[in-house]
Amino acid sequence: MIGYVLSYLVVVALLADAASIWFSKARTHEQLAETGFADKAAPTIGAIAFVSAVLYAVPQTGVLGAILITGFLGGAICAHFRLGKIASAPQIVSFVLGVTTWGGLYLRSAPLRDLFWSG
């Protein structure tokens, strides 16, 4: 049950991120400019967040979704690191969300648990 709750939180966070990227143009422009990305990258970034969340939510594609989410969040951490913002709020949130992604998947997926504890 806890695994599903954690996974739900991850999915909601990523879907909210995608929605804010797509529908809040002023906020998105400000954030992209701060991290050095062009405005034209916004639809793609939103799509990556959306597709990753959907893949993660479906049990059969959960591992693929978790891998994509990890890459997406790692890119966010890297973008802020490049700007010299070490341990900034976006980096901490991305790290916690990444850990929550794999923790939720681990707790809701018996095959994944078996992969680590078989023997």
C-alpha positions in Angstrom: 0.0 0.0 0.0 2.8 2.4 0.9 4.4 1.8 -2.5 1.3 2.8 -4.3 1.0 6.0 -2.2 4.6 6.9 -3.0 4.1 6.2 -6.7 0.9 8.2 -6.7 2.8 11.2 -5.3 5.5 10.9 -7.9 2.9 10.7 -10.7 1.0 13.7 -9.4 4.1 15.8 -9.1 5.3 15.0 -12.6 1.8 15.6 -14.1 1.6 18.9 -12.3 5.1 19.8 -13.6 4.1 19.0 -17.1 0.8 21.0 -16.8 2.6 24.0 -15.4 5.2 23.8 -18.2 2.5 23.7 -20.8 0.0 26.1 -19.4 1.9 28.7 -17.3 4.0 30.4 -20.1 5.3 33.3 -17.9 6.5 31.0 -15.1 8.0 28.5 -17.6 9.8 31.3 -19.5 11.3 32.5 -16.2 12.5 29.0 -15.1 13.9 28.1 -18.6 15.7 31.4 -18.8 17.2 30.9 -15.3 18.6 27.5 -16.3 19.7 28.5 -19.8 17.2 26.6 -21.9 15.3 28.2 -24.8 11.6 28.7 -24.6 11.1 26.3 -27.5 12.3 23.5 -25.3 9.2 23.8 -23.0 6.8 21.6 -25.0 9.4 18.8 -25.2 10.3 19.0 -21.5 6.6 18.9 -20.6 6.1 15.9 -22.8 9.0 14.1 -21.3 7.6 14.6 -17.8 4.1 13.6 -18.9 5.2 10.4 -20.8 7.5 9.4 -18.0 4.7 9.8 -15.4 2.3 7.8 -17.5 4.8 5.0 -18.1 5.6 4.8 -14.4 1.9 4.7 -13.4 1.3 1.6 -15.6 2.5 -1.6 -13.8 3.8 -3.2 -17.0 6.0 -0.2 -17.9 6.8 1.0 -14.4 10.5 0.2 -14.6 10.9 2.0 -17.9 9.0 5.0 -16.4 11.3 5.0 -13.4 14.4 5.0 -15.6 13.0 7.9 -17.6 12.0 9.8 -14.5 15.5 9.3 -13.0 17.1 10.7 -16.2 14.6 13.6 -16.2 15.3 14.5 -12.6 19.0 14.0 -13.0 19.0 16.5 -15.8 17.2 19.0 -13.6 19.8 18.4 -10.9 22.6 18.9 -13.4 21.1 22.1 -14.8 21.1 23.7 -11.4 24.6 22.3 -10.6 25.9 23.9 -13.7 24.7 27.2 -12.5 26.5 26.8 -9.2 23.3 26.2 -7.2 24.5 23.4 -5.1 21.8 21.9 -2.7 19.2 24.3 -4.1 15.5 23.7 -3.5 15.0 22.3 -7.1 17.9 19.9 -6.6 16.7 18.7 -3.3 13.2 18.2 -4.6 14.5 16.4 -7.7 16.6 14.1 -5.5 13.8 13.3 -3.1 11.4 12.7 -6.0 13.9 10.3 -7.6 14.4 8.3 -4.4 10.6 8.3 -3.9 10.2 7.0 -7.5 12.4 4.0 -6.9 11.2 3.4 -3.4 7.6 3.4 -4.5 8.3 1.0 -7.4 10.3 -1.3 -5.1 7.5 -1.5 -2.6 4.8 -2.1 -5.2 6.7 -4.6 -7.4 7.4 -8.1 -6.2 9.6 -8.9 -9.2 11.8 -5.9 -8.5 12.1 -6.9 -4.8 13.0 -10.5 -5.9 15.7 -9.1 -8.2 17.5 -7.6 -5.1 16.7 -10.3 -2.5 16.7 -13.6 -4.5 18.9 -16.2 -3.0 
